[in-house]
Amino acid sequence: MSELEEYRTRIRAALIGEDERPMFNGSLRHAQIVIEEAFKAASKQVRILSNGLDSECYGQQPLIDIVRQFLNMKETTLSILVEKSRDDVCQGRFYKNFESEIGEGRIKLAFVPAEISDDYQFNFLVVDESAYRFEADRRMPEAVVAGGASAADAAQNLARLFDSLFARVSARAQLQPA
């Protein structure tokens, strides 16, 4: 088994709660693996707070196919907050693959204005409020990944933070003139 295959196996176990030890993600390739495995592990909802849905991670066909499989399951939702501009994100492959479904209830997308994103440095992904990937510094692909009972409180707190931020961004967007 290659090093990346072994990493994938360990990440999968962490995300589904079979291994409750935190795992570390220190490269873009590791981030890709974590995101792919997060969607495979999810049964209800994935929440993503991302700097910009980086095409090197989110624009790869294997991930797009995995996200499609997730969205084909009954009653799954994907909620995304993006800090880059709408123009930058809308040019990306991930966005283009799901553009027609955004706002249809299963995929929610909102853009975080700089005056809000300047208040924090982190990014994260939450799987079903039971597992997460957390980057303390959104400029780097270094993150911690955890799942299972020992990660549930942190995952639920991140989910609440995400929902609060999404509501704040959505309310602000409604106040902006068209």
KEKESE-691029 format. One record per residue: x, y, z negated of N, C-alpha, C in turn. Coordinates in steps of 0.001 Angstrom, whole numbers. Example, Ala and Ser with C-alpha at 12.3 -4.5 7.8 and 13.67 -1.06 7.14 Angstrom:
<pts>
PT      n_px      n_py      n_pz     ca_px     ca_py     ca_pz      c_px      c_py      c_pz
PT     13190     -5690     -7800     12300     -4500     -7800     13200     -3300     -7800
PT     12850     -2250     -7080     13670     -1060     -7140     12900        30     -7870
</pts>
This chain:
<pts>
PT      n_px      n_py      n_pz     ca_px     ca_py     ca_pz      c_px      c_py      c_pz
PT       851     -1172         0         0         0         0       903      1243         0
PT       611      2187       890      1419      3403       959      1126      4300      -242
PT      1984      5280      -433      1804      6221     -1542       470      6960     -1430
PT        98      7376      -216     -1172      8082       -28     -2376      7162      -237
PT     -2273      5910       170     -3359      4958       -68     -3537      4711     -1565
PT     -2413      4604     -2273     -2465      4417     -3722     -3083      5653     -4397
PT     -2690      6835     -3930     -3252      8073     -4472     -4767      8097     -4244
PT     -5197      7737     -3029     -6625      7714     -2702     -7382      6767     -3639
PT     -6823      5598     -3876     -7460      4614     -4749     -7596      5160     -6168
PT     -6565      5807     -6655     -6596      6373     -8014     -7578      7539     -8104
PT     -7620      8367     -7063     -8571      9500     -7040     -9998      8972     -7015
PT    -10263      7978     -6193    -11607      7389     -6118    -12028      6890     -7495
PT    -11123      6185     -8174    -11429      5660     -9503    -11711      6791    -10495
PT    -10955      7868    -10401    -11189      9013    -11294    -12547      9657    -11009
PT    -12869      9861     -9755    -14113     10553     -9403    -15368      9759     -9740
PT    -15269      8442     -9727    -16447      7642    -10081    -16428      7213    -11546
PT    -15440      7671    -12279    -15400      7437    -13715    -14796      6118    -14146
PT    -14192      5377    -13233    -13538      4121    -13611    -12204      4359    -14312
PT    -11586      5477    -14031    -10316      5858    -14657    -10495      7281    -15166
PT    -10537      7437    -16468    -10833      8752    -17042     -9602      9604    -17289
PT     -8451      9135    -16861     -7246      9951    -16986     -7274     11041    -15913
PT     -6940     12273    -16278     -6876     13333    -15256     -5803     12998    -14219
PT     -6097     13339    -12992     -5167     13128    -11880     -4726     14494    -11387
PT     -3549     14545    -10798     -3059     15817    -10297     -2957     15797     -8787
PT     -3205     16924     -8210     -3234     17132     -6770     -2259     18278     -6516
PT     -1192     18000     -5742      -177     19025     -5579       158     19402     -4154
PT      -629     18917     -3199      -340     19245     -1805     -1642     19366     -1024
PT     -1538     19914       150     -2711     20042      1005     -3255     18664      1382
PT     -2377     17710      1650     -2837     16350      1984     -3549     15721       800
PT     -3045     15937      -405     -3737     15442     -1599     -5116     16093     -1702
PT     -5192     17387     -1447     -6486     18088     -1496     -7470     17473      -504
PT     -7010     17162       697     -7878     16526      1699     -8440     15211      1166
PT     -7568     14413       584     -7989     13120        43     -9017     13317     -1061
PT     -8757     14250     -1970     -9677     14492     -3082    -11042     14925     -2554
PT    -11068     15823     -1603    -12339     16321     -1072    -13097     15198      -363
PT    -12391     14396       429    -13040     13256      1092    -13640     12309        60
PT    -12856     11955      -934    -13333     11011     -1949    -14438     11610     -2814
PT    -14419     12912     -3006    -15490     13569     -3771    -16831     13384     -3062
PT    -16851     13587     -1754    -18106     13410     -1019    -18540     11941      -991
PT    -17591     11024      -951    -17936      9603      -991    -18509      9220     -2352
PT    -17999      9836     -3411    -18448      9516     -4769    -19786     10160     -5109
PT    -20107     11257     -4462    -21317     12022     -4793    -22588     11277     -4383
PT    -23590     11372     -5237    -24888     10778     -4900    -26007     11809     -4880
PT    -25731     13020     -5408    -26780     14042     -5482    -26329     15394     -4947
PT    -25249     15917     -5543    -24884     17288     -5216    -23379     17496     -5277
PT    -22901     18307     -4331    -21523     18781     -4356    -21581     20298     -4331
PT    -20833     20904     -5246    -20707     22362     -5299    -19247     22692     -5022
PT    -19022     23672     -4143    -17661     24054     -3779    -17511     25565     -3913
PT    -16533     25989     -4686    -16093     27385     -4703    -14743     27375     -4007
PT    -14690     27961     -2807    -13501     27881     -1971    -13042     29248     -1518
PT    -11746     29378     -1426    -11174     30607      -887    -11662     30851       533
PT    -11678     29799      1363    -12097     30031      2736    -12426     28803      3551
PT    -12696     27662      2908    -12939     26412      3640    -11828     26176      4654
PT    -10611     26185      4171     -9409     26033      4991     -9584     24928      6024
PT     -9353     25252      7276     -9528     24284      8364     -8619     23075      8240
PT     -7461     23253      7620     -6559     22115      7448     -7151     21082      6493
PT     -8022     21508      5613     -8722     20584      4720    -10125     20278      5246
PT    -10922     21306      5372    -12343     21129      5672    -12641     20948      7160
PT    -11711     21268      8029    -11965     21182      9457    -11584     19868     10099
PT    -11147     18909      9311    -10711     17626      9856    -11916     16708     10095
PT    -11922     16042     11228    -13058     15201     11612    -13406     14120     10590
PT    -12414     13450      9971    -12803     12453      8956    -13652     13067      7835
PT    -13290     14255      7365    -14083     14888      6312    -15458     15288      6841
PT    -15516     15839      8017    -16810     16227      8595    -17726     15009      8679
PT    -17188     13862      9088    -17984     12633      9163    -18447     12187      7779
PT    -17587     12311      6782    -17936     11923      5410    -19010     12845      4850
PT    -18891     14137      5104    -19919     15086      4649    -21247     14765      5322
PT    -21208     14445      6598    -22434     14072      7326    -23073     12843      6679
PT    -22264     11842      6311    -22804     10653      5642    -23453     11037      4309
PT    -22796     11917      3567    -23359     12390      2298    -24701     13074      2536
PT    -24769     13952      3508    -26006     14687      3781    -27102     13799      4370
PT    -26737     12663      4923    -27731     11730      5444    -28402     10918      4344
PT    -27843     10951      3148    -28476     10274      2009    -29650     11128      1546
PT    -30673     10484      1015    -31865     11209       554    -31535     12138      -610
PT    -32112     13313      -545    -32091     14277     -1644    -30700     14715     -2096
PT    -29763     14795     -1164    -28441     15325     -1495    -28382     16788     -1089
PT    -27586     17553     -1825    -27406     18966     -1497    -25925     19336     -1568
PT    -25586     20310      -762    -24235     20863      -711    -24369     22367      -887
PT    -23724     22899     -1907    -23739     24339     -2172    -22304     24842     -2103
PT    -22121     25923     -1336    -20768     26437     -1099    -20727     27932     -1341
PT    -19740     28359     -2088    -19402     29766     -2240    -18040     29974     -1602
PT    -17940     30950      -718    -16697     31207         5    -16269     32645      -243
PT    -14973     32820      -480    -14436     34141      -808    -13951     34918       411
PT    -13653     34232      1508    -13221     34940      2717    -14429     35537      3431
PT    -14143     36349      4413    -15226     37013      5130    -16041     36026      5959
PT    -17269     36398      6198    -18173     35604      7021    -17547     35334      8395
PT    -16928     36352      8989    -16326     36189     10316    -15249     35117     10318
PT    -14398     35117      9296    -13333     34108      9206    -13908     32698      9075
PT    -14871     32531      8203    -15441     31215      7925    -16252     30693      9111
PT    -16997     31570      9750    -17871     31149     10850    -17102     30658     12064
PT    -15826     30966     12136    -14998     30467     13231    -14465     29066     12953
PT    -14573     28611     11717    -14006     27326     11326    -14828     26142     11789
PT    -14153     25037     11954    -14779     23812     12447    -15829     23266     11484
PT    -15578     23345     10183    -16541     22853      9199    -17853     23610      9354
PT    -17770     24924      9363    -18971     25754      9485    -19712     25426     10780
PT    -18996     25356     11874    -19624     25107     13172    -20342     23761     13210
PT    -19829     22769     12490    -20473     21457     12474    -21770     21432     11680
PT    -21923     22332     10734    -23104     22311      9868    -23939     23589      9965
PT    -23567     24471     10861    -24212     25779     10992    -25728     25694     11085
PT    -26257     24779     11875    -27703     24705     12075    -28448     24253     10825
PT    -27744     23653      9867    -28397     23143      8659    -28268     24084      7460
PT    -27446     25104      7588    -27242     26032      6474    -28523     26821      6253
PT    -28939     26874      5000    -30148     27605      4652    -31417     26786      4809
PT    -31311     25536      5220    -32480     24670      5399    -32810     23902      4119
PT    -32180     24237      3033    -32468     23592      1762    -31404     22606      1321
PT    -30805     21877      2226    -29801     20876      1868    -28409     21485      1773
PT    -28155     22521      2570    -26861     23202      2525    -27107     24671      2216
PT    -26525     25114      1119    -26595     26529       753    -25188     27106       841
PT    -25086     28276      1450    -23787     28935      1620    -23941     30400      1283
PT    -23014     30908       503    -22994     32335       178    -21545     32808       178
PT    -21385     34086       454    -20060     34697       528    -19854     35579      -701
PT    -18730     35366     -1364    -18412     36093     -2591    -17648     37360     -2212
PT    -18207     38524     -2514    -17493     39761     -2188    -16255     39934     -3069
PT    -15296     40670     -2551    -14021     40866     -3248    -14205     41449     -4641
PT    -15169     42340     -4816    -15333     42932     -6148    -15755     41900     -7188
PT    -16257     40771     -6760    -16565     39681     -7691    -15394     38703     -7756
PT    -14863     38289     -6614    -13774     37292     -6619    -12487     37837     -7228
PT    -12333     39154     -7268    -11155     39744     -7919    -11149     39506     -9424
PT    -12308     39105     -9982    -12424     38874    -11422    -11900     37511    -11873
PT    -11579     36648    -10935    -11083     35321    -11294    -10044     34868    -10261
PT     -9283     33813    -10603     -8235     33295     -9712     -8460     31847     -9294
PT     -9438     31176     -9862     -9612     29743     -9670    -10529     29409     -8501
PT    -10488     28159     -8088    -11440     27534     -7171    -11744     26161     -7734
PT    -12887     25593     -7358    -13210     24258     -7838    -14265     23586     -6976
PT    -14413     22303     -7216    -15415     21464     -6579    -16014     20612     -7690
PT    -17341     20478     -7708    -18011     19662     -8721    -18847     18593     -8018
PT    -18722     17365     -8481    -19455     16218     -7943    -20501     15783     -8961
PT    -21777     15940     -8622    -22890     15440     -9450    -22783     15814    -10935
PT    -22155     16892    -11264    -21960     17311    -12656    -21240     16262    -13498
PT    -20489     15362    -12834    -19794     14315    -13582    -18306     14228    -13257
PT    -17872     14933    -12216    -16459     14920    -11840    -16126     16259    -11198
PT    -14837     16580    -11170    -14443     17871    -10616    -13007     17865    -10114
PT    -12726     18866     -9282    -11370     19232     -8861    -11245     20709     -9200
PT    -10256     21084     -9986    -10117     22469    -10438     -8736     22990    -10101
PT     -8695     24096     -9357     -7455     24810     -9042     -7396     26048     -9927
PT     -6423     26143    -10777     -6296     27326    -11636     -5935     28563    -10811
PT     -5190     28358     -9734     -4773     29455     -8856     -5217     29121     -7432
PT     -6211     29829     -6927     -6798     29517     -5619     -5822     29657     -4458
PT     -4685     30294     -4706     -3692     30462     -3634     -2857     29214     -3409
PT     -2978     28242     -4302     -2154     27032     -4251     -3067     25797     -4224
PT     -2641     24729     -3537     -3465     23509     -3515     -3291     22633     -4760
PT     -2629     23152     -5780     -2394     22379     -6993     -3647     22376     -7864
PT     -4078     21172     -8246     -5332     21063     -8992     -5302     19849     -9900
PT     -6257     19822    -10811     -6493     18650    -11639     -7827     18053    -11187
PT     -7898     16729    -11185     -9094     16000    -10787     -9462     15083    -11940
PT    -10743     15092    -12320    -11169     14235    -13421    -12629     13832    -13234
PT    -12963     12689    -13803    -14332     12195    -13748    -14607     11290    -14930
PT    -15837     10838    -15032    -16225      9952    -16120    -16693     10712    -17339
PT    -16957      9974    -18392    -17514     10557    -19613    -16632     11655    -20189
PT    -15322     11481    -20130    -14417     12475    -20709    -14400     13777    -19906
PT    -14839     13744    -18655    -14849     14940    -17808    -16231     15562    -17688
PT    -17246     14905    -18219    -18628     15353    -18018    -18878     16767    -18536
PT    -18397     17093    -19728    -18636     18440    -20268    -18005     19509    -19384
PT    -16773     19286    -18975    -16100     20262    -18108    -16809     20362    -16765
PT    -17216     19240    -16195    -17920     19258    -14909    -19247     20009    -15029
PT    -19946     19786    -16111    -21227     20478    -16314    -21021     21972    -16528
PT    -19967     22334    -17254    -19658     23758    -17431    -19304     24410    -16102
PT    -18519     23734    -15275    -18184     24277    -13952    -19434     24385    -13082
PT    -20323     23415    -13180    -21571     23477    -12409    -22402     24682    -12845
PT    -22487     24928    -14147    -23234     26105    -14637    -22573     27400    -14182
PT    -21242     27442    -14244    -20516     28623    -13772    -20801     28854    -12288
PT    -20738     27788    -11498    -21022     27889    -10073    -22441     28428     -9845
PT    -23416     27840    -10517    -24806     28253    -10330    -25009     29719    -10717
PT    -24356     30140    -11780    -24435     31528    -12211    -23812     32457    -11173
PT    -22656     32079    -10683    -21980     32877     -9654    -22793     32905     -8367
PT    -23375     31777     -7993    -24200     31718     -6779    -25404     32649     -6925
PT    -26048     32624     -8088    -27201     33498     -8322    -26784     34970     -8274
PT    -25653     35275     -8866    -25152     36662     -8858    -24862     37134     -7439
PT    -24194     36302     -6649    -23864     36658     -5268    -25135     36774     -4432
PT    -26069     35855     -4622    -27325     35882     -3861    -28149     37123     -4196
PT    -28232     37470     -5473    -28987     38659     -5883    -28336     39921     -5306
PT    -27034     39965     -5316    -26315     41120     -4753    -26583     41220     -3271
PT    -26564     40088     -2562    -26783     40098     -1116    -28178     40598      -772
PT    -29172     40279     -1615    -30532     40730     -1367    -30678     42235     -1537
PT    -29791     42829     -2334    -29845     44276     -2560    -29134     45066     -1469
PT    -28306     44365      -677    -27545     45043       380    -28440     45338      1573
PT    -28302     46532      2175    -29082     46816      3383    -28613     45942      4546
PT    -29547     45584      5402    -29224     44715      6551    -28414     45430      7589
</pts>
